[in-house]
Amino acid sequence: MELPEPLDDCKMQSTRLTDVLPEGITIDVIRPFEGKLPQQLQTTYSISLKTELRINDQEKIKNFLTRTTWMIERQRKGKLKEINIRPMVDTLVIESPTNVTMKLITRSGLPGVKPLEVLEHILGRTHEELLTSSVCKIEWKLLDE
């Protein structure tokens, strides 16, 4: 977390935060960040769909994963721009008819993609069809450059 100024006593702040968190959740340590800002992150998402995947959705996902490019159009600041989302999707696994796990790669300074946006384009669904889905970020890690 970026703060306007460094904390005076990290141990005391850790204790104060733990005291106001729900039972079972604790802050182990607070320490200043002395490295550089991450340039590449891999984030794992669990996506719970309101409706079951269709019969041909598994084939659509397999097709996506075998390709090296998957171009989509985005409108930003009044301009239409094409971006390749395929390198951003590290893995995409169907866990059940209503649950998908996805690992996305984000790179500093480059456009990113949201998990539901990926599914919209791969499965050919509308934004409205996926709007009731639940997206939970379950892990993130720094990647070597």
DSSP file with accessible surface (Angstrom, degrees, kcal/mol):
  #  RESIDUE AA STRUCTURE BP1 BP2  ACC     N-H-->O    O-->H-N    N-H-->O    O-->H-N    TCO  KAPPA ALPHA  PHI   PSI    X-CA   Y-CA   Z-CA
    1    1 A M              0   0  209      0, 0.0     2,-0.5     0, 0.0    32,-0.2   0.000 360.0 360.0 360.0 135.0    0.0    0.0    0.0
    2    2 A E        -     0   0  179      2,-0.0     3,-0.0     0, 0.0     0, 0.0  -0.757 360.0-168.3 -89.8 128.3    1.3    3.4   -0.9
    3    3 A L        -     0   0   74     -2,-0.5     4,-0.0     1,-0.1     0, 0.0  -0.847  31.9-122.6-114.7 154.3    1.2    5.9    2.0
    4    4 A P  S    S+     0   0  134      0, 0.0    -1,-0.1     0, 0.0    -2,-0.0   0.793  98.1   4.2 -66.8 -25.3    1.7    9.7    1.9
    5    5 A E  S    S-     0   0  140     -3,-0.0     0, 0.0     0, 0.0     0, 0.0  -0.984  93.2 -84.2-153.5 156.9    4.5    9.3    4.5
    6    6 A P        -     0   0  111      0, 0.0     2,-0.2     0, 0.0     0, 0.0  -0.268  48.3-106.0 -63.4 150.3    6.3    6.4    6.2
    7    7 A L        -     0   0   63      1,-0.1     3,-0.3    -4,-0.0    -4,-0.0  -0.527  19.0-142.2 -73.4 144.8    4.7    4.9    9.3
    8    8 A D  S    S+     0   0  163      1,-0.3     2,-0.4    -2,-0.2    -1,-0.1   0.930  90.4  17.3 -72.9 -46.6    6.4    5.8   12.6
    9    9 A D     >  -     0   0   76      1,-0.1     4,-2.2     2,-0.0    -1,-0.3  -0.852  62.5-175.9-134.0  97.1    6.0    2.4   14.3
   10   10 A C  H  > S+     0   0   34     -2,-0.4     4,-2.3    -3,-0.3     5,-0.2   0.875  86.0  53.6 -62.7 -38.0    5.2   -0.5   12.0
   11   11 A K  H  > S+     0   0  164      2,-0.2     4,-2.0     1,-0.2    -1,-0.2   0.934 110.1  46.8 -64.7 -43.2    4.9   -3.0   14.8
   12   12 A M  H  > S+     0   0   87      1,-0.2     4,-2.5     2,-0.2    -1,-0.2   0.918 112.2  50.4 -64.4 -41.9    2.3   -0.8   16.7
   13   13 A Q  H  X S+     0   0   44     -4,-2.2     4,-2.5     1,-0.2     5,-0.2   0.889 107.8  54.3 -64.5 -36.3    0.4   -0.3   13.4
   14   14 A S  H  X S+     0   0   12     -4,-2.3     4,-2.3     2,-0.2    13,-0.3   0.932 110.2  46.2 -61.7 -44.7    0.3   -4.0   12.8
   15   15 A T  H  X S+     0   0   71     -4,-2.0     4,-2.1     2,-0.2    -2,-0.2   0.921 111.8  51.4 -64.6 -44.3   -1.2   -4.6   16.2
   16   16 A R  H  X S+     0   0  146     -4,-2.5     4,-0.8     1,-0.2    -2,-0.2   0.912 111.6  47.0 -61.3 -42.7   -3.8   -1.8   15.7
   17   17 A L  H >X S+     0   0   79     -4,-2.5     3,-0.9     1,-0.2     4,-0.8   0.919 110.2  52.2 -65.5 -45.3   -4.9   -3.2   12.4
   18   18 A T  H >< S+     0   0   35     -4,-2.3     3,-0.8     1,-0.2    -1,-0.2   0.888 103.4  59.9 -58.3 -37.9   -5.1   -6.8   13.8
   19   19 A D  H 3< S+     0   0  121     -4,-2.1    -1,-0.2     1,-0.2    -2,-0.2   0.787 109.6  41.3 -62.9 -27.4   -7.3   -5.5   16.6
   20   20 A V  H << S+     0   0  117     -3,-0.9    -1,-0.2    -4,-0.8    -2,-0.2   0.511  96.5  94.7-101.7  -3.4  -10.0   -4.2   14.2
   21   21 A L  S << S-     0   0   57     -4,-0.8     3,-0.1    -3,-0.8     4,-0.0  -0.470  88.8 -86.8 -83.3 157.9  -10.0   -7.1   11.7
   22   22 A P    >   -     0   0   85      0, 0.0     3,-2.1     0, 0.0    -1,-0.1  -0.237  61.7 -78.5 -59.5 153.4  -12.4  -10.0   12.0
   23   23 A E  T 3  S+     0   0  201      1,-0.2     3,-0.1    -3,-0.1    -4,-0.0  -0.231 119.2  27.0 -55.5 135.0  -11.4  -12.9   14.3
   24   24 A G  T 3  S+     0   0   73      1,-0.2     2,-0.5    -3,-0.1    -1,-0.2   0.223  97.5 100.4  96.4 -15.6   -8.9  -15.2   12.6
   25   25 A I    <   +     0   0   94     -3,-2.1     2,-0.3    -7,-0.1    -1,-0.2  -0.916  49.6 170.8-105.7 125.1   -7.4  -12.5   10.3
   26   26 A T        -     0   0   82     -2,-0.5     2,-0.6    -3,-0.1   -11,-0.1  -0.924  36.2-126.5-132.2 156.5   -4.1  -11.0   11.5
   27   27 A I        -     0   0   51    -13,-0.3    -9,-0.1    -2,-0.3     3,-0.1  -0.922  22.7-173.6 -99.4 116.1   -1.4   -8.8   10.2
   28   28 A D        -     0   0  145     -2,-0.6     2,-0.3     1,-0.3    -1,-0.2   0.911  63.7  -9.4 -77.4 -45.7    1.9  -10.6   10.7
   29   29 A V        -     0   0   89    -15,-0.1     2,-0.4     2,-0.0    -1,-0.3  -0.994  48.1-157.5-155.8 144.8    4.2   -7.8    9.6
   30   30 A I        +     0   0   43     -2,-0.3   -16,-0.1    -3,-0.1   -17,-0.1  -0.998  27.9 165.0-120.2 129.2    4.2   -4.3    8.1
   31   31 A R        -     0   0  186     -2,-0.4    -2,-0.0   -21,-0.1     2,-0.0  -0.994  40.4 -97.4-143.9 151.7    7.5   -3.2    6.5
   32   32 A P        -     0   0   87      0, 0.0     2,-0.6     0, 0.0    -2,-0.0  -0.360  37.7-120.8 -66.3 144.2    8.5   -0.5    4.1
   33   33 A F        +     0   0  141    -32,-0.2     0, 0.0     1,-0.1     0, 0.0  -0.793  35.8 170.7 -87.8 121.0    8.8   -1.4    0.5
   34   34 A E        +     0   0  171     -2,-0.6    -1,-0.1     2,-0.1     2,-0.1   0.344  48.4  84.0-114.4   4.1   12.3   -0.8   -0.7
   35   35 A G  S    S-     0   0   51      1,-0.1     2,-0.2     3,-0.0    -2,-0.0  -0.208  85.7 -84.6 -93.2-170.4   12.2   -2.4   -4.1
   36   36 A K        -     0   0  147      1,-0.1    -1,-0.1    -2,-0.1     3,-0.1  -0.559  54.7 -85.0 -92.0 162.4   11.1   -1.2   -7.4
   37   37 A L        -     0   0  117     -2,-0.2    -1,-0.1     1,-0.1    71,-0.1  -0.397  56.1 -96.7 -65.1 141.3    7.5   -1.2   -8.6
   38   38 A P        -     0   0   53      0, 0.0     3,-0.1     0, 0.0    -1,-0.1  -0.348  31.6-168.3 -64.0 138.0    6.5   -4.6  -10.1
   39   39 A Q  S    S+     0   0   67      1,-0.3    69,-2.8   104,-0.2     2,-0.4   0.719  74.6  28.6 -95.5 -29.6    6.7   -4.6  -13.9
   40   40 A Q  E     -A  107   0A  36    103,-0.3   103,-2.3    67,-0.2     2,-0.4  -0.994  65.8-178.6-137.2 131.7    4.9   -8.0  -14.4
   41   41 A L  E     -AB 106 142A  43     65,-2.3    65,-2.5    -2,-0.4     2,-0.5  -0.963  17.2-151.5-125.9 145.2    2.2   -9.6  -12.3
   42   42 A Q  E     -AB 105 141A  10     99,-2.7    99,-2.0    -2,-0.4     2,-0.4  -0.979  20.1-170.1-112.4 121.7    0.4  -12.9  -12.6
   43   43 A T  E     -AB 104 140A   7     61,-2.9    61,-2.8    -2,-0.5     2,-0.5  -0.949  10.6-148.7-117.0 131.1   -3.0  -12.7  -11.0
   44   44 A T  E     -AB 103 139A   6     95,-3.2    94,-2.7    -2,-0.4    95,-1.3  -0.861  16.5-171.5-101.4 130.6   -5.2  -15.8  -10.4
   45   45 A Y  E     -AB 102 137A  37     57,-3.2    57,-2.5    -2,-0.5     2,-0.5  -0.942  17.3-152.0-121.0 142.1   -9.0  -15.4  -10.6
   46   46 A S  E     -AB 101 136A  27     90,-2.8    90,-2.6    -2,-0.4     2,-0.6  -0.970  19.1-163.0-108.6 124.1  -11.8  -17.7   -9.7
   47   47 A I  E     -AB 100 135A   0     53,-3.4    53,-2.4    -2,-0.5     2,-0.6  -0.945   7.0-162.9-115.5 119.0  -14.9  -16.9  -11.7
   48   48 A S  E     -AB  99 134A  53     86,-2.9    86,-2.8    -2,-0.6     2,-0.3  -0.911  15.2-149.6-101.1 117.7  -18.3  -18.2  -10.7
   49   49 A L        -     0   0   12     49,-3.1    84,-0.1    -2,-0.6    81,-0.1  -0.637  13.2-141.8 -88.3 144.1  -20.8  -18.0  -13.6
   50   50 A K  S    S+     0   0  157     -2,-0.3     2,-0.3    79,-0.2    -1,-0.1   0.853  91.3  37.8 -71.4 -33.9  -24.5  -17.5  -12.9
   51   51 A T  S    S-     0   0   85     78,-0.2     3,-0.1     1,-0.1    -2,-0.1  -0.868  98.0 -97.8-117.7 153.6  -25.4  -19.8  -15.8
   52   52 A E        -     0   0  129     -2,-0.3    46,-0.2     1,-0.1    -2,-0.1  -0.280  43.6 -97.5 -67.4 151.4  -23.6  -23.0  -16.8
   53   53 A L        -     0   0   25     44,-2.9    -1,-0.1    43,-0.1     2,-0.1  -0.355  44.8-112.2 -62.5 149.1  -21.1  -23.1  -19.6
   54   54 A R    >>  -     0   0  113      1,-0.1     3,-1.4    -3,-0.1     4,-0.5  -0.359  28.0-101.2 -82.5 166.2  -22.5  -24.2  -22.9
   55   55 A I  T >4 S+     0   0  176      1,-0.3     3,-0.5     2,-0.1     4,-0.3   0.882 120.7  42.4 -56.5 -42.6  -21.6  -27.5  -24.7
   56   56 A N  T 3> S+     0   0   82      1,-0.2     4,-1.8     2,-0.1    -1,-0.3   0.466  88.2  91.9 -88.6   1.7  -19.2  -25.9  -27.2
   57   57 A D  H <> S+     0   0    1     -3,-1.4     4,-2.4     1,-0.2    -1,-0.2   0.868  81.5  57.0 -64.7 -35.4  -17.5  -23.5  -24.7
   58   58 A Q  H <X S+     0   0  113     -3,-0.5     4,-2.6    -4,-0.5    -1,-0.2   0.919 107.5  48.7 -62.6 -40.2  -14.8  -26.0  -23.9
   59   59 A E  H  > S+     0   0  117     -4,-0.3     4,-2.7     2,-0.2    -1,-0.2   0.893 109.3  52.7 -64.9 -39.7  -13.9  -26.1  -27.6
   60   60 A K  H  X S+     0   0   62     -4,-1.8     4,-2.2     2,-0.2    -2,-0.2   0.907 110.8  47.2 -62.5 -40.9  -13.8  -22.3  -27.7
   61   61 A I  H  X S+     0   0    8     -4,-2.4     4,-2.6     2,-0.2    -2,-0.2   0.924 111.8  49.8 -67.7 -44.2  -11.4  -22.2  -24.8
   62   62 A K  H  X S+     0   0  105     -4,-2.6     4,-1.5     1,-0.2    -2,-0.2   0.929 110.8  50.9 -58.2 -44.8   -9.2  -24.9  -26.3
   63   63 A N  H  X S+     0   0   77     -4,-2.7     4,-0.7     1,-0.2     3,-0.3   0.928 110.5  49.0 -58.7 -45.4   -9.1  -22.9  -29.6
   64   64 A F  H >< S+     0   0    0     -4,-2.2     3,-1.1     1,-0.2    -2,-0.2   0.935 109.8  51.1 -59.8 -47.0   -8.2  -19.8  -27.7
   65   65 A L  H 3< S+     0   0   58     -4,-2.6    -1,-0.2     1,-0.2    -2,-0.2   0.748 106.0  55.3 -68.0 -23.5   -5.4  -21.5  -25.8
   66   66 A T  H 3< S+     0   0  111     -4,-1.5    -1,-0.2    -3,-0.3    -2,-0.2   0.643  95.9  84.2 -83.2 -12.4   -3.8  -22.9  -29.0
   67   67 A R    <<  -     0   0  103     -3,-1.1     3,-0.1    -4,-0.7    -3,-0.0  -0.489  63.9-152.3 -90.6 158.5   -3.5  -19.5  -30.6
   68   68 A T  S    S+     0   0  118      1,-0.2     2,-0.4    -2,-0.2    -1,-0.1   0.620  83.0  38.1-100.7 -18.6   -0.7  -17.0  -30.2
   69   69 A T        +     0   0   64     17,-0.1     2,-0.2    16,-0.1    -1,-0.2  -0.978  49.6 172.6-133.0 148.1   -2.9  -14.0  -31.0
   70   70 A W        -     0   0   36     -2,-0.4    15,-2.5    -3,-0.1    16,-0.4  -0.730  23.7-157.6-151.1  93.9   -6.5  -13.0  -30.2
   71   71 A M  E     +D   84   0B  87     13,-0.2     2,-0.3    -2,-0.2    13,-0.2  -0.569  13.1 178.9 -82.8 137.0   -7.2   -9.5  -31.3
   72   72 A I  E     -D   83   0B   7     11,-2.5    11,-2.5    -2,-0.3     2,-0.4  -0.925  24.3-124.2-128.7 157.9  -10.0   -7.4  -29.7
   73   73 A E  E     -D   82   0B 113     -2,-0.3     2,-0.4     9,-0.2     9,-0.2  -0.869  26.9-177.6-104.0 139.0  -11.1   -3.9  -30.4
   74   74 A R  E     -D   81   0B  20      7,-3.0     7,-3.1    -2,-0.4     2,-0.6  -0.990  20.6-140.6-132.4 144.9  -11.3   -1.3  -27.6
   75   75 A Q  E     +D   80   0B 134     -2,-0.4     2,-0.4     5,-0.2     5,-0.2  -0.918  28.5 168.5-107.5 120.0  -12.4    2.2  -27.6
   76   76 A R  E >   -D   79   0B 143      3,-2.6     3,-2.2    -2,-0.6    -2,-0.1  -0.998  67.5 -11.1-132.0 128.8  -10.3    4.5  -25.4
   77   77 A K  T 3  S-     0   0  214     -2,-0.4    -1,-0.1     1,-0.3     3,-0.1   0.872 129.1 -53.8  52.0  40.3  -10.5    8.3  -25.4
   78   78 A G  T 3  S+     0   0   63      1,-0.2     2,-0.4    -3,-0.0    -1,-0.3   0.474 116.3 110.1  80.0  -0.1  -12.5    8.3  -28.6
   79   79 A K  E <   -D   76   0B 158     -3,-2.2    -3,-2.6     2,-0.0     2,-0.5  -0.907  64.7-132.5-112.9 140.6  -10.1    6.1  -30.6
   80   80 A L  E     +D   75   0B 108     -2,-0.4     2,-0.4    -5,-0.2    -5,-0.2  -0.758  32.4 179.1 -88.3 128.6  -10.6    2.5  -31.7
   81   81 A K  E     -D   74   0B 116     -7,-3.1    -7,-3.0    -2,-0.5     2,-0.4  -0.985  22.7-138.5-134.7 141.3   -7.6    0.4  -30.9
   82   82 A E  E     -D   73   0B 114     -2,-0.4     2,-0.3    -9,-0.2    -9,-0.2  -0.839  23.2-178.4 -98.2 135.7   -6.8   -3.3  -31.4
   83   83 A I  E     -D   72   0B  15    -11,-2.5   -11,-2.5    -2,-0.4     2,-0.7  -0.981  27.6-127.3-132.5 149.0   -5.0   -5.2  -28.7
   84   84 A N  E     +D   71   0B  42     -2,-0.3   -13,-0.2   -13,-0.2     4,-0.2  -0.837  24.5 179.2 -93.8 111.0   -3.8   -8.8  -28.5
   85   85 A I    >>  +     0   0    0    -15,-2.5     3,-1.1    -2,-0.7     4,-0.7   0.626  61.5  86.7 -88.0 -12.4   -5.2  -10.4  -25.3
   86   86 A R  G >4 S+     0   0   39    -16,-0.4     3,-1.3     1,-0.3    -1,-0.2   0.915  86.5  50.8 -59.4 -45.3   -3.8  -13.9  -25.9
   87   87 A P  G 34 S+     0   0   63      0, 0.0    -1,-0.3     0, 0.0    -2,-0.1   0.741 105.2  60.3 -64.7 -16.6   -0.4  -13.1  -24.2
   88   88 A M  G <4 S+     0   0   20     -3,-1.1    17,-3.2    -4,-0.2     2,-0.8   0.691  91.0  74.5 -81.9 -19.6   -2.2  -11.7  -21.2
   89   89 A V  E <<  +C  104   0A   1     -3,-1.3    15,-0.2    -4,-0.7     3,-0.1  -0.845  53.3 172.6-100.4 105.7   -4.0  -15.1  -20.5
   90   90 A D  E     -     0   0A  78     13,-2.6     2,-0.3    -2,-0.8    -1,-0.2   0.937  69.0  -1.9 -77.2 -49.4   -1.5  -17.5  -19.0
   91   91 A T  E     -C  103   0A  47     12,-1.2    12,-2.3     2,-0.0     2,-0.3  -0.985  53.1-172.6-141.6 154.9   -4.1  -20.2  -18.1
   92   92 A L  E     +C  102   0A   8     -2,-0.3     2,-0.4    10,-0.2    10,-0.2  -0.908  16.4 177.5-149.2 112.2   -7.8  -20.8  -18.4
   93   93 A V  E     -C  101   0A  68      8,-3.0     8,-2.9    -2,-0.3     2,-0.7  -0.977  27.9-137.2-126.1 131.2   -9.3  -23.9  -16.8
   94   94 A I  E     +C  100   0A  51     -2,-0.4     6,-0.2     6,-0.2    -2,-0.0  -0.776  23.7 176.5 -83.5 114.7  -12.9  -25.0  -16.5
   95   95 A E  E     -     0   0A 109      4,-2.2     5,-0.2    -2,-0.7    -1,-0.2   0.789  67.0 -20.2 -88.0 -33.9  -13.2  -26.3  -13.0
   96   96 A S  E >  S-C   99   0A  44      3,-1.8     3,-1.3     0, 0.0    -1,-0.3  -0.933  82.9 -79.0-160.5 175.3  -17.0  -27.1  -13.2
   97   97 A P  T 3  S+     0   0   70      0, 0.0   -44,-2.9     0, 0.0     3,-0.1   0.723 132.7  29.7 -60.3 -17.6  -19.9  -26.1  -15.4
   98   98 A T  T 3  S+     0   0   54    -46,-0.2   -49,-3.1     1,-0.1     2,-0.4   0.268 112.3  70.8-123.9  10.8  -20.2  -22.8  -13.5
   99   99 A N  E <   +AC  48  96A  29     -3,-1.3    -4,-2.2   -51,-0.2    -3,-1.8  -0.991  48.7 177.6-137.4 133.7  -16.6  -22.2  -12.4
  100  100 A V  E     -AC  47  94A   0    -53,-2.4   -53,-3.4    -2,-0.4     2,-0.5  -0.975  15.9-150.3-129.9 140.5  -13.5  -21.1  -14.3
  101  101 A T  E     -AC  46  93A  24     -8,-2.9    -8,-3.0    -2,-0.4     2,-0.4  -0.954  20.1-177.7-110.7 133.7  -10.0  -20.4  -13.1
  102  102 A M  E     -AC  45  92A   0    -57,-2.5   -57,-3.2    -2,-0.5     2,-0.5  -0.994  18.3-156.8-134.8 136.1   -7.9  -17.9  -15.0
  103  103 A K  E     -AC  44  91A  60    -12,-2.3   -13,-2.6    -2,-0.4   -12,-1.2  -0.971  18.6-167.5-111.9 121.2   -4.4  -16.6  -14.6
  104  104 A L  E     -AC  43  89A   2    -61,-2.8   -61,-2.9    -2,-0.5     2,-0.5  -0.873  12.6-145.0-110.4 142.8   -3.8  -13.2  -16.2
  105  105 A I  E     -A   42   0A  12    -17,-3.2     2,-0.4    -2,-0.4   -63,-0.2  -0.908  15.8-169.2-104.1 126.6   -0.5  -11.5  -16.8
  106  106 A T  E     -A   41   0A  47    -65,-2.5   -65,-2.3    -2,-0.5     2,-0.4  -0.961   3.7-160.0-116.5 138.7   -0.4   -7.7  -16.5
  107  107 A R  E >   -A   40   0A  93     -2,-0.4     3,-2.0     4,-0.2   -67,-0.2  -0.965  27.3-108.2-120.0 132.6    2.6   -5.6  -17.6
  108  108 A S  T 3  S+     0   0   72    -69,-2.8   -69,-0.1    -2,-0.4   -71,-0.0  -0.290 102.8  14.4 -59.2 132.7    3.3   -2.1  -16.3
  109  109 A G  T 3  S+     0   0   81      1,-0.2    -1,-0.3     0, 0.0   -70,-0.0   0.407 108.2  97.3  85.5  -4.3    2.6    0.5  -19.0
  110  110 A L  S <  S-     0   0  111     -3,-2.0    -1,-0.2     1,-0.1    -3,-0.2  -0.851  84.1 -90.9-115.3 155.7    0.7   -1.8  -21.3
  111  111 A P        -     0   0   52      0, 0.0    -4,-0.2     0, 0.0     2,-0.2  -0.294  44.3-156.7 -61.3 146.3   -3.1   -2.2  -21.6
  112  112 A G        -     0   0   30     -6,-0.1     2,-0.3    -8,-0.0    -6,-0.1  -0.547   4.4-134.2-112.9-177.4   -4.6   -4.9  -19.5
  113  113 A V        -     0   0   14     -2,-0.2     3,-0.0    -8,-0.1    -9,-0.0  -0.987  12.5-127.3-141.4 146.6   -7.7   -7.0  -19.6
  114  114 A K     >  -     0   0  152     -2,-0.3     4,-2.1     1,-0.1     3,-0.2  -0.692  26.4-117.7 -92.4 150.3  -10.4   -8.0  -17.1
  115  115 A P  H  > S+     0   0   12      0, 0.0     4,-2.0     0, 0.0     5,-0.2   0.896 114.8  47.0 -54.7 -44.5  -11.3  -11.6  -16.5
  116  116 A L  H  > S+     0   0   31      1,-0.2     4,-2.5     2,-0.2     5,-0.1   0.854 107.8  56.9 -69.7 -29.6  -14.9  -11.1  -17.7
  117  117 A E  H  > S+     0   0   31     -3,-0.2     4,-1.9     2,-0.2    -1,-0.2   0.911 105.6  51.6 -65.0 -39.5  -13.8   -9.2  -20.7
  118  118 A V  H  X S+     0   0    0     -4,-2.1     4,-2.5     1,-0.2     5,-0.3   0.951 111.0  47.1 -60.4 -49.5  -11.7  -12.3  -21.7
  119  119 A L  H  X S+     0   0    0     -4,-2.0     4,-2.6     1,-0.2     6,-0.5   0.885 107.2  57.6 -63.0 -37.8  -14.7  -14.6  -21.3
  120  120 A E  H  X>S+     0   0   38     -4,-2.5     4,-1.1     1,-0.2     5,-1.0   0.941 113.1  39.7 -54.6 -47.8  -16.9  -12.2  -23.3
  121  121 A H  H  <5S+     0   0   66     -4,-1.9    -2,-0.2     2,-0.2    -1,-0.2   0.861 119.6  43.5 -75.7 -37.0  -14.5  -12.4  -26.3
  122  122 A I  H  <5S+     0   0    7     -4,-2.5    -2,-0.2    -5,-0.2    -3,-0.2   0.937 123.6  34.1 -73.2 -46.8  -13.6  -16.1  -26.1
  123  123 A L  H  <5S-     0   0    1     -4,-2.6    -2,-0.2    -5,-0.3    -1,-0.2   0.570 103.7-122.9 -88.1 -10.8  -17.2  -17.4  -25.5
  124  124 A G  T  <5 +     0   0   59     -4,-1.1     2,-0.2    -5,-0.3    -3,-0.2   0.821  60.2 147.2  72.6  30.9  -19.0  -14.8  -27.6
  125  125 A R      < -     0   0   12     -5,-1.0    -1,-0.2    -6,-0.5     2,-0.2  -0.614  47.6-113.6 -95.3 160.4  -21.1  -13.7  -24.7
  126  126 A T     >  -     0   0   67     -2,-0.2     4,-1.3     1,-0.1     5,-0.2  -0.510  25.3-113.2 -87.1 162.1  -22.4  -10.2  -24.1
  127  127 A H  H  > S+     0   0   89      1,-0.2     4,-1.0     2,-0.2     3,-0.4   0.904 118.7  54.2 -57.8 -41.4  -21.3   -8.0  -21.2
  128  128 A E  H  4 S+     0   0  135      1,-0.2     4,-0.4     2,-0.2     3,-0.3   0.859 102.4  56.7 -64.5 -37.0  -24.8   -8.3  -19.8
  129  129 A E  H  4 S+     0   0   77      1,-0.2     3,-0.2    -3,-0.1    -1,-0.2   0.836 116.2  36.0 -63.9 -32.6  -24.8  -12.1  -19.8
  130  130 A L  H >< S+     0   0    3     -4,-1.3     3,-2.1    -3,-0.4    -1,-0.2   0.517  90.0  95.4 -99.0  -4.7  -21.7  -12.2  -17.7
  131  131 A L  T 3< S+     0   0  101     -4,-1.0    -1,-0.2    -3,-0.3    -2,-0.1   0.801  82.2  54.0 -59.7 -30.5  -22.4   -9.2  -15.5
  132  132 A T  T 3  S+     0   0   89     -4,-0.4    -1,-0.3    -3,-0.2    -2,-0.1   0.470  85.5 112.3 -86.2   1.5  -23.9  -11.4  -12.7
  133  133 A S    <   -     0   0   16     -3,-2.1     2,-0.5   -84,-0.1   -84,-0.2  -0.367  67.1-127.6 -70.9 154.1  -20.8  -13.6  -12.5
  134  134 A S  E     -B   48   0A  69    -86,-2.8   -86,-2.9    -2,-0.1     2,-0.5  -0.904  20.3-164.7-106.2 126.6  -18.7  -13.4   -9.4
  135  135 A V  E     -B   47   0A  58     -2,-0.5     2,-0.5   -88,-0.2   -88,-0.2  -0.955   6.3-175.2-114.3 123.8  -15.0  -12.7   -9.8
  136  136 A C  E     -B   46   0A  67    -90,-2.6   -90,-2.8    -2,-0.5     2,-0.6  -0.975  20.9-141.3-122.8 122.1  -12.6  -13.4   -6.9
  137  137 A K  E     +B   45   0A 126     -2,-0.5   -92,-0.2   -92,-0.2     3,-0.1  -0.721  27.1 171.8 -78.3 118.2   -8.9  -12.6   -7.0
  138  138 A I  E     +     0   0A  98    -94,-2.7     2,-0.3    -2,-0.6   -93,-0.2   0.633  56.4   0.1-108.0 -15.1   -7.3  -15.5   -5.2
  139  139 A E  E     -B   44   0A  97    -95,-1.3   -95,-3.2     2,-0.0     2,-0.3  -0.969  50.4-172.8-166.6 150.6   -3.6  -15.0   -5.7
  140  140 A W  E     +B   43   0A 151     -2,-0.3     2,-0.3   -97,-0.2   -97,-0.2  -0.987   9.6 179.1-144.8 149.9   -1.0  -12.7   -7.3
  141  141 A K  E     -B   42   0A  97    -99,-2.0   -99,-2.7    -2,-0.3     2,-0.2  -0.996  31.1-108.7-148.1 151.5    2.7  -13.0   -7.7
  142  142 A L  E     -B   41   0A 100     -2,-0.3     2,-0.4  -101,-0.2  -101,-0.2  -0.539  33.2-144.9 -74.9 142.6    5.5  -11.0   -9.2
  143  143 A L        -     0   0   46   -103,-2.3  -103,-0.3    -2,-0.2  -104,-0.2  -0.862  18.3-110.7-109.1 146.0    7.1  -12.4  -12.4
  144  144 A D              0   0  161     -2,-0.4    -1,-0.0     1,-0.1  -103,-0.0  -0.433 360.0 360.0 -67.4 147.6   10.7  -12.3  -13.3
  145  145 A E              0   0  142     -2,-0.1    -1,-0.1  -105,-0.0  -105,-0.0  -0.517 360.0 360.0 -94.3 360.0   11.4  -10.0  -16.3
